[in-house]
Amino acid sequence: MRPLPPKRPVVISVLDVGTSKICCVIARLTPRPVGDVLPGRTHSIEVLGFGYQRSRGIKAGAVVDLDQAEKAIRLAVDAAERMAGLTVESLIVSVSAGRLGSETFSAGYDLAGQEVTDSDISRVLEVGANFQIKDGRAIVHALPIGYALDGNRGIRDPRGMLGQKLAVDTHVVSADAAPLRNLEICINRAHLEVETMVATPYASGLATLVDDETQMGVACVDIGGGTTKISVFADGQCVHVDAVALGGHHVTMDLARTLSAKLVDAERIKALHGSVIATDSDERDMVTIDPVGEDDVPHQVTRAQIVEVIRPRVEETLEVVRDRLHSSGFAGRVGRRIVLTGGASQLTGLPELARRVLGRNVRLGRPVGIAGLPEAARGSAFSTAVGLLIYPQVAPIEQFSSRRKGMALVANGGFVSRMGAWFRDSF
């Protein structure tokens, strides 16, 4: 990710590829005046273009039909381009497929008693970025989460300090390489380039969490259509991410099967009448289910029956989130705070049920600190898209110089490759 210019505005484009929707946003990032900086944000964001399409050819965040997915991406990008009056060439893309996982490791660098400089920081980060992962996996993020000087941990900025050895703890987020490559191929087929990929749980946390929460410890749970993503923040840094293949689409499928309804009707029933908390009037309120086939006739069910279908699946999802948090080892770092976001988090009564299952304080998170979004796109369902707009402001903490060097050496038409060709031909 190229660093943002510190003194002039820049236009960026992002693409959130989900199971239920594909969203493209074009925005102008303008440097903020000194003293007017939100935590972690150096630029103000103004939306210029917005495009939204129902997702096709995507299952659990992964491409399962290249043609259908390409068509949906083209339509979403085209709508954003028309609104902004601009042409998109490259995109920052969200990724939730590929079994997202986290690993943390330490890397050190000898200082020989010298003062820590910017070049020392760069060297130790580069060592940290050379983490070897399993075959078939690809690094999505390499985030420094803390420094240590001569074994003294918890140092946020070691510049100017003296010591013998500088070490950094790096949080590496990885995913299966094949789903990432298939997503990139799909976007390339639409004549677009992928500038970088950002893990969906990381982006959702950037958009919805406030500074105090990230410092004290919090988990952001993004309940999407096909996947539920978890990100843990502590001491201002993202320290863990995870994803499970459960989401709002599973609730819709349960309703369609149990109530014998079309998928479209089941989705509408979930949005209009769905709840996870039973009330006294549920036994009296009736909902009409349209017939599936021509020979069928409409039938009615009570809202209580709808709750009985929705609640078990949502409880299962929350219990999996609870178990994943405990098995990650970061349950203690989360403290007593959970932030729910994502389209499926808007089910009636979900925060109350989550408090019961997770045993923590729960609030609904919405994207904050952005201007120009349409009214319909200011809810939890669009947290990831907003987080992708925030990501370029925090991207410089990552270190991928070794990857860039390797890419530069084999770049077609580059100076180094041309020199190499000349040497091969001449000697």
C-alpha positions in Angstrom: 0.0 0.0 0.0 1.5 3.3 -1.1 1.7 5.9 1.7 -0.8 8.7 1.6 0.6 12.1 0.6 0.8 14.2 3.8 -0.2 17.5 2.2 -2.6 16.9 -0.7 -5.9 15.1 -1.1 -6.0 11.7 -2.7 -8.9 9.7 -4.2 -9.1 6.0 -3.3 -11.5 3.2 -4.3 -12.5 0.2 -2.1 -14.5 -2.9 -2.8 -16.2 -4.9 0.0 -17.0 -8.4 -1.4 -19.4 -10.3 0.8 -21.8 -13.2 0.7 -24.9 -11.0 0.6 -23.7 -7.8 -1.0 -20.9 -6.3 -3.0 -20.2 -2.6 -2.3 -17.8 -0.2 -4.0 -17.0 3.2 -2.5 -14.9 6.0 -4.0 -13.8 8.7 -1.6 -11.5 11.7 -1.2 -9.1 11.6 1.7 -8.0 15.1 2.8 -5.2 15.6 5.3 -6.5 16.9 8.6 -5.1 20.1 10.2 -2.7 19.6 13.1 -4.7 19.2 16.3 -7.8 18.0 14.5 -6.7 14.3 14.2 -9.0 11.5 15.4 -7.1 8.6 16.9 -5.5 6.6 14.1 -6.9 8.9 11.4 -4.7 11.5 9.7 -7.2 12.3 6.9 -10.9 13.2 6.7 -13.0 11.1 4.4 -15.6 12.4 1.9 -17.5 9.9 -0.2 -17.7 10.8 -3.9 -19.3 7.6 -5.3 -21.2 4.6 -3.9 -22.3 1.4 -5.7 -24.2 -1.5 -4.2 -25.2 -4.9 -5.7 -26.7 -8.1 -4.4 -23.8 -10.6 -4.3 -23.7 -13.3 -6.9 -21.2 -16.1 -7.3 -19.9 -15.7 -3.7 -20.2 -18.2 -0.9 -18.8 -17.6 2.6 -16.7 -14.8 1.1 -15.1 -17.0 -1.6 -15.7 -17.0 -5.3 -17.7 -20.0 -6.5 -18.8 -18.7 -9.9 -16.3 -16.4 -11.7 -18.8 -15.1 -14.3 -21.5 -14.2 -11.8 -19.1 -12.6 -9.4 -17.4 -10.6 -12.1 -20.8 -9.3 -13.3 -21.8 -8.2 -9.8 -18.5 -6.5 -9.2 -18.7 -4.7 -12.6 -22.2 -3.4 -11.7 -21.2 -2.2 -8.3 -18.1 -0.4 -9.5 -19.9 1.1 -12.5 -22.6 2.6 -10.2 -19.9 4.2 -8.0 -18.0 5.5 -11.0 -21.1 7.1 -12.4 -21.9 8.8 -9.1 -18.3 10.1 -8.6 -17.7 11.0 -12.3 -14.4 9.1 -12.1 -12.9 5.9 -13.5 -11.6 3.3 -11.1 -8.3 1.5 -12.0 -7.3 -0.1 -8.7 -9.1 -1.1 -5.5 -8.5 -1.9 -1.9 -10.4 -5.2 -1.4 -11.8 -6.9 1.7 -11.2 -10.6 2.2 -13.1 -12.9 4.6 -12.5 -16.2 2.9 -9.6 -18.6 3.2 -9.9 -19.5 6.8 -8.4 -16.3 8.2 -6.0 -17.0 11.1 -3.6 -15.3 13.4 0.0 -16.0 14.6 2.2 -13.9 16.8 6.0 -14.1 16.9 9.0 -12.1 17.9 12.0 -11.0 15.9 15.2 -9.2 17.1 17.9 -6.9 15.8 21.3 -6.1 17.4 21.9 -2.5 18.2 25.4 -2.8 19.7 24.5 -0.2 22.4 23.5 2.4 19.9 20.5 4.7 20.0 17.4 3.4 18.2 16.8 5.3 15.0 14.2 5.1 12.2 16.4 2.9 10.2 16.7 0.4 13.1 12.9 0.4 13.3 12.7 -0.4 9.6 15.2 -3.2 9.9 13.5 -4.9 12.8 10.1 -4.6 11.1 11.6 -6.1 7.9 12.9 -9.0 9.9 9.5 -9.5 11.4 7.8 -9.4 7.9 10.0 -12.4 6.8 7.9 -14.8 8.8 7.6 -18.2 7.2 4.1 -19.5 7.0 2.7 -22.9 6.0 2.5 -23.9 2.4 -0.7 -22.9 0.7 -1.1 -19.9 3.0 -0.5 -16.2 2.2 0.2 -13.3 4.5 -2.5 -10.7 4.5 -1.1 -8.4 7.3 2.1 -8.2 9.4 1.2 -5.8 12.2 3.8 -4.7 14.8 2.0 -4.9 18.2 4.8 -4.0 20.6 8.6 -3.4 20.9 11.1 -4.7 23.5 14.5 -3.3 24.3 16.9 -5.7 26.1 14.0 -7.8 27.2 11.9 -4.9 28.5 8.5 -5.3 26.8 5.6 -3.0 26.3 7.5 -0.2 24.6 5.4 1.7 22.1 8.0 3.8 20.5 11.7 3.0 21.1 13.2 5.8 19.0 16.0 7.6 20.9 16.4 4.9 23.5 19.7 3.0 24.1 20.1 -0.8 24.2 21.8 -3.9 22.9 18.9 -5.7 21.2 15.7 -4.3 19.8 12.8 -6.8 19.3 9.3 -6.5 17.9 6.2 -8.6 18.4 4.4 -9.1 15.1 0.8 -10.1 14.6 0.7 -12.0 11.3 -2.7 -12.5 9.6 -2.8 -15.2 7.0 -5.3 -17.0 4.7 -5.4 -19.8 2.2 -3.8 -18.5 -1.0 -6.2 -20.1 -3.5 -9.4 -18.2 -2.5 -7.4 -14.9 -2.4 -6.0 -15.6 -5.9 -9.4 -16.5 -7.2 -10.8 -13.2 -5.9 -8.0 -11.3 -7.6 -8.6 -13.2 -10.9 -12.3 -12.3 -10.7 -11.5 -8.6 -10.2 -8.8 -8.6 -12.9 -11.4 -10.0 -15.3 -13.4 -6.8 -14.7 -10.3 -4.9 -15.9 -9.5 -3.7 -12.4 -6.3 -4.1 -10.3 -6.1 -5.1 -6.6 -4.0 -2.5 -4.8 -4.1 -4.5 -1.6 -6.3 -6.9 0.4 -7.5 -6.2 3.9 -8.9 -8.8 6.3 -12.6 -8.0 6.9 -12.5 -8.3 10.7 -9.6 -5.8 10.9 -11.4 -3.3 8.6 -14.7 -3.6 10.6 -12.8 -2.9 13.9 -11.1 0.2 12.4 -14.5 1.6 11.4 -16.6 0.9 14.5 -14.3 1.0 17.6 -13.4 4.1 19.6 -9.9 4.8 21.0 -10.8 3.9 24.6 -12.1 0.5 23.6 -9.0 -0.4 21.6 -6.7 0.7 24.4 -8.6 -1.2 27.2 -9.4 -4.3 25.1 -12.4 -5.2 23.0 -13.6 -7.8 20.5 -15.4 -6.7 17.3 -17.7 -9.4 16.0 -18.8 -8.8 12.4 -21.8 -11.0 11.7 -22.2 -11.0 7.9 -24.2 -13.0 5.4 -22.0 -16.1 5.1 -19.3 -15.6 7.7 -18.9 -14.2 11.3 -15.6 -12.5 11.7 -13.8 -11.7 15.0 -11.1 -9.2 15.7 -9.5 -8.5 19.1 -7.9 -5.1 19.8 -5.7 -4.3 22.9 -3.3 -1.5 23.7 -4.5 0.2 20.5 -3.4 -2.6 18.2 -5.2 -5.5 16.4 -3.8 -8.6 18.1 -6.0 -11.4 16.8 -8.5 -12.2 14.0 -10.7 -15.2 13.3 -13.6 -16.2 11.1 -16.3 -18.9 11.1 -18.6 -20.0 8.3 -21.8 -19.0 10.0 -23.9 -15.9 9.3 -27.2 -14.3 8.5 -27.7 -16.4 5.4 -27.9 -19.6 7.5 -30.8 -18.0 9.4 -32.5 -17.3 6.1 -32.0 -20.9 4.9 -33.5 -22.2 8.2 -36.5 -20.0 7.8 -37.0 -21.0 4.1 -36.8 -24.7 5.0 -38.9 -24.7 8.1 -41.6 -22.3 6.8 -41.6 -23.7 3.3 -40.9 -20.3 1.8 -38.9 -18.8 -1.1 -35.4 -17.5 -0.2 -36.4 -14.0 -1.1 -39.5 -14.2 1.2 -37.5 -15.8 4.0 -35.0 -12.9 3.8 -37.9 -10.4 3.9 -39.5 -12.2 6.9 -36.2 -12.2 8.7 -35.7 -8.4 8.2 -39.3 -7.3 8.9 -40.5 -9.8 11.6 -37.3 -11.5 12.7 -36.3 -11.5 16.4 -34.4 -13.5 18.9 -36.4 -12.4 21.9 -40.0 -13.6 22.4 -42.7 -11.2 23.5 -46.2 -11.7 24.8 -47.9 -10.7 21.5 -45.9 -13.1 19.3 -48.5 -15.9 19.7 -51.2 -13.5 18.4 -49.3 -11.8 15.5 -49.7 -13.7 12.3 -47.3 -13.5 9.2 -48.5 -14.7 5.8 -46.1 -16.9 3.8 -46.4 -16.7 0.0 -46.6 -20.0 -1.8 -43.4 -21.5 -3.3 -45.1 -23.3 -6.3 -48.1 -22.5 -8.5 -50.2 -25.2 -6.9 -49.4 -24.1 -3.3 -51.6 -21.7 -1.3 -50.5 -19.0 1.1 -50.3 -20.0 4.7 -49.8 -18.2 8.0 -47.5 -18.6 10.9 -47.1 -16.8 14.2 -44.2 -14.6 15.1 -43.5 -17.0 17.9 -42.8 -19.7 15.3 -40.4 -17.4 13.5 -38.5 -16.7 16.7 -38.3 -20.4 17.4 -36.5 -20.9 14.1 -34.1 -17.9 14.3 -33.0 -18.1 17.9 -31.2 -21.5 17.9 -29.1 -20.6 14.9 -28.1 -17.2 16.4 -27.3 -18.8 19.8 -25.1 -21.4 18.0 -23.2 -18.6 16.2 -22.7 -16.7 19.5 -21.6 -19.8 21.3 -19.0 -20.5 18.5 -17.7 -16.9 18.9 -17.5 -17.4 22.7 -15.6 -20.7 22.2 -13.2 -19.2 19.6 -12.4 -16.3 21.9 -11.5 -18.6 24.8 -9.5 -20.9 22.6 -7.5 -18.0 21.1 -6.1 -17.1 24.5 -7.2 -13.5 24.2 -10.5 -13.7 26.2 -8.8 -12.0 29.1 -7.6 -9.2 26.9 -11.1 -8.5 25.7 -12.2 -7.6 29.2 -15.9 -7.0 29.5 -16.6 -5.4 26.1 -18.0 -6.8 22.8 -19.0 -4.7 19.7 -21.4 -6.2 17.2 -21.5 -5.1 13.6 -22.3 -6.4 10.2 -25.7 -6.7 8.5 -27.0 -9.7 10.5 -26.2 -7.9 13.8 -29.4 -5.8 13.2 -31.7 -8.6 14.2 -34.1 -7.4 16.9 -33.0 -8.4 20.4 -29.5 -9.6 19.3 -27.5 -7.4 21.7 -29.6 -8.7 24.7 -29.1 -12.4 23.6 -25.3 -11.7 23.0 -25.0 -10.3 26.6 -26.5 -13.5 27.9 -24.4 -15.9 25.8 -21.1 -14.1 25.9 -21.4 -12.8 29.4 -20.0 -9.3 28.5 -21.2 -5.8 27.8 -22.4 -5.6 24.2 -23.2 -2.6 22.0 -24.0 -2.3 18.3 -21.2 -0.7 16.3 -21.8 1.7 13.3 -19.1 3.3 11.1 -18.1 6.7 12.5 -16.1 9.7 11.2 -17.2 9.7 7.5 -19.1 12.2 5.4 -21.1 11.8 2.2 -22.4 8.2 2.7 -26.1 7.7 1.6 -28.5 7.4 4.4 -29.1 3.7 3.6 -25.4 3.0 3.9 -24.7 4.4 7.3 -25.6 1.2 9.2 -23.7 -1.7 10.6 -23.8 -3.6 7.2 -21.3 -1.1 5.7 -18.7 -1.1 8.5 -16.2 -3.1 6.4 -16.4 -0.6 3.4 -15.8 2.3 5.7 -12.9 0.4 7.4 -11.3 -0.1 4.0 -11.3 3.7 3.6 -9.6 4.1 6.9 -7.0 1.4 6.3 -4.6 3.5 4.1 -4.2 5.9 7.1 -2.9 3.1 9.3 -1.2 0.9 6.6 2.3 2.5 7.1 2.7 0.5 10.3 3.0 -2.7 8.2 6.3 -3.7 6.7 6.3 -5.4 3.3 9.5 -4.0 1.9 11.0 -7.5 1.3 8.0 -8.5 -0.7 8.1 -5.3 -2.8 11.8 -5.8 -3.5 11.1 -9.3 -4.8 8.3 -8.0 -7.0 10.5 -5.2 -8.3 13.2 -7.6 -9.5 10.8 -9.5 -11.7 8.6 -6.6 -12.8 8.1 -6.7 -16.6 9.7 -3.8 -18.3 11.3 -2.5 -15.1 14.9 -1.1 -15.1 16.3 -4.1 -13.2 14.7 -6.7 -15.5 15.9 -4.8 -18.6 19.5 -4.7 -17.2 19.3 -8.4 -16.4 18.1 -9.2 -20.0 21.0 -7.1 -21.4 23.5 -9.0 -19.3 22.1 -12.4 -20.3 22.2 -11.4 -24.0 25.6 -9.8 -23.9 27.6 -12.3 -21.7 
